[in-house]
Amino acid sequence: VRSQAVVIAPEISVHSGPEESFPVLFKVHDGLTVYLEGEQQGWVRISLGGESLGWLPKGGILTVKPPQ
């Protein structure tokens, strides 16, 4: 089971790497569910499914616990 999270920021930029200095790939908005693929120094790697991958600050999401 893959971990999921919900975007809680009104709009947040998704970068190609785990720092603000990396290029912005796309933006996501509040309410969007994403898959968590990794974490590094306050940043999380997210996936929308398919090839849409990128990094955003951990504070912009809320982790969702899978049903038991």
N, C-alpha and C positions, 0 to 999 in steps of 0.2 A: 504494500500500500504506500503510495507516494504522499508525502506531506503536502498540505495545501495551505494557502493563506489568502486573505482578502485585502485588497488595497483599501487603505483608510484615508489616504491623502486625496484632496480634491483632484490633483493632477501631479504626476511624478514622472520624471525622465528616467528612462532605462538606458544605462550606459553599456558599452562593450567590455568594460572591465570594472573592478571594484574601487574606483576613485572618480571624483568629479572631473578629473582631467581627461578621462577617456571619452571618446565621441558618443553623443546621444544617438541611440538606434531608433527609438520610438518612445511614445508616452503612453501611460496607462492612467485610468481614472478610478475614483472611489467606487467600491462595489464589485470590481472585477476580481474573479477568483483566479489565482495563479498556482502553479506547482513550484515547490521549493527544490532546488537542485544542488545547493551548497551555500556555505557561509564563510565570510572572510572579513575580519576586522571591521565589524559593524555594517557590512554589506551582505546582501543575499543574492544568490543567482537564481533567477526565476525562469520559468518556461510557461508559455501560453499553449503549448502543444505544438507539434510539428517542429519547425526550425526557428520559431520565435523565442530566442534566448537572450538574456542580458542580466545586468546587475543593477540593483537599486538599494538605497539606504534602508536598513532594517526597520527604522522608525516609521516607514511609510506603509507597513503591512501589519496585519494581525493574524497570527498563526491559528488555523482551525484544527481542532482535534478530530481525528477520524472516529466514527462510531465504533463502539466496542462490541 
